[in-house]
């Protein structure tokens, strides 16, 4: 494996509470967790247990009610929102169950979007996008719109888009949940291969215990806490 370029993540006493219909709903409570740079971790739990909330907190899409999160020792929650947005766009890649591709653009143009948003020249963004689409096995589909691609191909485009800027942290939220088992397994395999090549820190939230069990580390959300190992029967 190459020298890791991934982020090291530390959570200290992280709690997340939502206010709903006048009531406080505790989702996560007192989370202490470390993700080593370049590590691969699966996060499992029942629907509604807080898996997506955890990824949103780590991806700077939401803030904890209390507690602290460090990225390579740096606490970004106290930084200005503009700095958080720049950090998120440059260093964090997201893969979701629903690919959220823009239907009016080609596969190449969809993958180019993060680079364009980051201010890259069009030629550089296009070269990066095409190189990644080749890597995920879509060299022959670059000019196709999402509606012309299968579900697995669309998810590969979404994965390429998440990786196009070389993020140091990849957060995947049920990336195979909308795919058939064989296609889902191929996407999981691809995530692991790309982690080996790029050294990114990878956290995958999934309900698929078989696929999660193939990852080096398995965490579960249970009773508002994050615990080591698979769910207990």
C-alpha positions as CSV (number, residue, x, y, z in Angstrom):
1,X,0.0,0.0,0.0
2,X,1.3,3.5,-0.8
3,X,2.2,5.9,2.0
4,X,-1.2,7.1,3.3
5,X,-2.5,10.5,2.2
6,X,-5.6,10.0,4.3
7,X,-6.9,12.1,7.1
8,X,-6.7,11.0,10.7
9,X,-10.1,11.7,12.4
10,X,-10.7,12.0,16.1
11,X,-14.1,12.4,17.8
12,X,-14.2,13.4,21.4
13,X,-17.5,13.4,23.4
14,X,-19.6,14.0,20.2
15,X,-23.3,14.2,20.8
16,X,-26.0,15.0,18.3
17,X,-29.5,16.0,19.3
18,X,-32.3,17.1,17.0
19,X,-35.3,19.2,18.0
20,X,-38.5,17.7,16.6
21,X,-42.1,18.8,17.5
22,X,-40.9,20.4,20.6
23,X,-39.0,17.4,21.8
24,X,-35.2,16.6,21.9
25,X,-34.3,13.5,20.0
26,X,-30.9,12.1,20.9
27,X,-29.2,10.3,18.0
28,X,-25.6,10.1,19.1
29,X,-24.3,10.4,22.6
30,X,-20.7,10.8,23.9
31,X,-18.9,9.4,20.9
32,X,-15.2,8.8,21.3
33,X,-13.6,7.4,18.1
34,X,-10.4,7.5,16.1
35,X,-10.0,6.6,12.4
36,X,-6.4,6.2,11.5
37,X,-5.1,7.8,8.3
38,X,-5.7,5.5,5.3
39,X,-7.9,3.1,7.3
40,X,-10.9,1.3,5.9
41,X,-13.9,1.0,8.3
42,X,-17.5,-0.2,7.9
43,X,-20.2,1.3,10.0
44,X,-23.4,-0.7,10.5
45,X,-26.6,-0.3,12.4
46,X,-30.3,-0.4,12.1
47,X,-32.2,2.0,9.9
48,X,-32.5,5.3,11.8
49,X,-29.7,4.4,14.2
50,X,-27.6,7.4,13.2
51,X,-25.2,6.1,10.5
52,X,-26.1,9.0,8.1
53,X,-25.9,11.5,10.9
54,X,-22.4,10.3,11.7
55,X,-21.2,10.7,8.1
56,X,-22.8,14.2,7.9
57,X,-20.9,15.3,11.0
58,X,-17.6,13.9,9.7
59,X,-18.2,15.4,6.3
60,X,-18.8,18.9,7.8
61,X,-22.4,18.9,6.4
62,X,-23.7,19.2,10.0
63,X,-22.3,20.2,13.4
64,X,-22.5,18.2,16.7
65,X,-24.6,19.5,19.5
66,X,-21.6,19.1,21.7
67,X,-18.1,17.5,21.5
68,X,-15.1,18.1,19.2
69,X,-14.0,16.6,15.9
70,X,-10.3,16.8,14.7
71,X,-8.9,16.4,11.2
72,X,-5.2,15.6,11.5
73,X,-5.3,17.4,14.9
74,X,-7.1,20.4,13.5
75,X,-10.5,21.4,14.8
76,X,-12.5,22.8,11.8
77,X,-15.8,23.3,13.5
78,X,-14.6,26.6,15.0
79,X,-13.4,27.8,11.5
80,X,-15.4,30.2,9.3
81,X,-18.0,28.5,7.2
82,X,-16.2,29.5,4.0
83,X,-13.1,27.7,5.2
84,X,-15.1,24.6,6.1
85,X,-16.6,24.6,2.6
86,X,-13.2,24.8,0.9
87,X,-11.9,22.0,3.1
88,X,-14.9,19.8,2.4
89,X,-14.7,20.4,-1.4
90,X,-11.0,19.7,-1.5
91,X,-10.4,17.0,1.0
92,X,-13.7,15.1,1.5
93,X,-15.5,12.9,-1.1
94,X,-19.1,11.6,-0.7
95,X,-20.8,8.6,-2.2
96,X,-24.5,8.1,-1.6
97,X,-27.0,5.4,-2.1
98,X,-28.7,7.6,-4.7
99,X,-26.0,8.8,-7.1
100,X,-27.4,12.4,-7.5
101,X,-26.0,12.7,-11.0
102,X,-27.1,15.7,-13.1
103,X,-29.2,14.2,-15.9
104,X,-28.5,16.8,-18.5
105,X,-24.8,16.3,-18.4
106,X,-22.6,13.4,-19.6
107,X,-20.7,11.1,-17.4
108,X,-17.5,13.1,-18.0
109,X,-19.2,16.4,-17.3
110,X,-20.7,15.0,-14.0
111,X,-17.3,13.9,-12.8
112,X,-15.8,17.3,-13.8
113,X,-18.1,19.2,-11.5
114,X,-16.0,19.2,-8.3
115,X,-13.0,20.4,-10.3
116,X,-15.0,23.2,-11.9
117,X,-16.4,24.3,-8.6
118,X,-12.8,24.3,-7.2
119,X,-11.7,26.6,-10.0
120,X,-9.7,24.2,-12.1
121,X,-9.2,24.9,-15.8
122,X,-11.7,23.0,-17.9
123,X,-9.0,21.0,-19.7
124,X,-7.5,19.9,-16.3
125,X,-10.9,19.0,-14.9
126,X,-11.7,17.0,-18.1
127,X,-8.4,15.1,-18.0
128,X,-8.9,14.2,-14.4
129,X,-12.5,13.0,-15.0
130,X,-11.6,10.9,-18.0
131,X,-8.7,9.2,-16.2
132,X,-10.9,8.2,-13.3
133,X,-13.8,7.0,-15.6
134,X,-11.2,4.8,-17.3
135,X,-10.1,3.5,-13.9
136,X,-13.6,2.6,-12.9
137,X,-14.2,0.7,-16.1
138,X,-16.3,3.3,-18.0
139,X,-13.9,4.4,-20.8
140,X,-16.6,3.4,-23.3
141,X,-19.4,5.3,-21.5
142,X,-17.9,8.8,-21.0
143,X,-20.2,10.6,-23.4
144,X,-23.3,8.9,-22.2
145,X,-25.9,10.7,-20.0
146,X,-26.9,9.1,-16.7
147,X,-30.2,7.9,-18.2
148,X,-28.3,5.8,-20.7
149,X,-26.3,4.0,-17.9
150,X,-27.2,1.1,-15.7
151,X,-27.6,1.5,-12.0
152,X,-24.1,0.1,-11.4
153,X,-22.6,2.3,-14.1
154,X,-24.2,5.4,-12.6
155,X,-22.8,4.5,-9.1
156,X,-19.3,4.1,-10.7
157,X,-19.7,7.6,-12.2
158,X,-20.7,8.9,-8.7
159,X,-17.6,7.2,-7.2
160,X,-15.4,8.8,-9.8
161,X,-16.9,12.2,-9.1
162,X,-16.2,11.6,-5.3
163,X,-12.6,10.8,-6.0
164,X,-11.8,13.3,-8.8
165,X,-10.0,15.9,-6.6
166,X,-8.0,13.2,-4.7
167,X,-9.9,13.6,-1.4
168,X,-8.2,12.5,1.8
169,X,-11.4,11.2,3.3
170,X,-14.2,9.3,1.5
171,X,-17.5,8.9,3.2
172,X,-19.9,6.3,1.5
173,X,-23.5,6.2,2.8
174,X,-25.1,2.9,1.7
175,X,-23.3,3.1,-1.7
176,X,-24.7,-0.4,-2.7
177,X,-28.1,-0.2,-1.1
178,X,-29.9,0.5,-4.4
179,X,-28.0,-2.1,-6.4
180,X,-28.4,-5.8,-7.0
181,X,-26.1,-8.1,-4.9
182,X,-23.5,-8.8,-7.7
183,X,-23.2,-5.1,-8.7
184,X,-23.1,-4.0,-5.1
185,X,-20.2,-6.4,-4.4
186,X,-18.3,-5.0,-7.4
187,X,-18.7,-1.5,-6.1
188,X,-17.4,-2.6,-2.7
189,X,-14.5,-4.2,-4.3
190,X,-13.8,-1.1,-6.3
191,X,-13.9,1.1,-3.1
192,X,-11.3,-1.2,-1.5
193,X,-9.0,-1.3,-4.6
194,X,-9.1,2.5,-4.8
195,X,-8.3,2.8,-1.1
196,X,-5.2,0.6,-1.6
197,X,-4.1,2.7,-4.5
198,X,-4.8,6.2,-3.2
199,X,-4.4,5.8,0.6
200,X,-7.6,7.6,1.4
201,X,-9.3,7.2,4.7
202,X,-12.6,5.3,3.9
203,X,-15.7,5.0,6.0
204,X,-18.6,3.0,4.6
205,X,-22.0,3.0,6.2
206,X,-23.9,0.0,5.1
207,X,-26.7,-2.5,6.2
208,X,-25.0,-5.3,4.3
209,X,-23.2,-7.3,7.1
210,X,-21.6,-9.7,4.7
211,X,-19.8,-6.9,2.7
212,X,-19.1,-4.9,5.9
213,X,-17.4,-8.0,7.4
214,X,-14.8,-8.0,4.6
215,X,-13.5,-4.7,5.8
216,X,-10.6,-4.5,8.2
217,X,-12.6,-2.7,10.9
218,X,-16.2,-3.0,11.7
219,X,-18.1,-0.6,13.9
220,X,-21.7,-0.6,14.9
221,X,-24.1,2.1,16.2
222,X,-26.1,0.7,19.1
223,X,-28.0,2.6,21.7
224,X,-26.6,6.0,20.5
225,X,-23.1,4.8,21.0
226,X,-20.4,3.6,18.5
227,X,-19.0,0.2,19.4
228,X,-16.5,-2.2,17.9
229,X,-17.6,-5.3,16.1
230,X,-20.8,-6.6,14.5
231,X,-24.3,-6.4,16.1
232,X,-24.8,-8.7,19.0
233,X,-27.6,-11.2,18.7
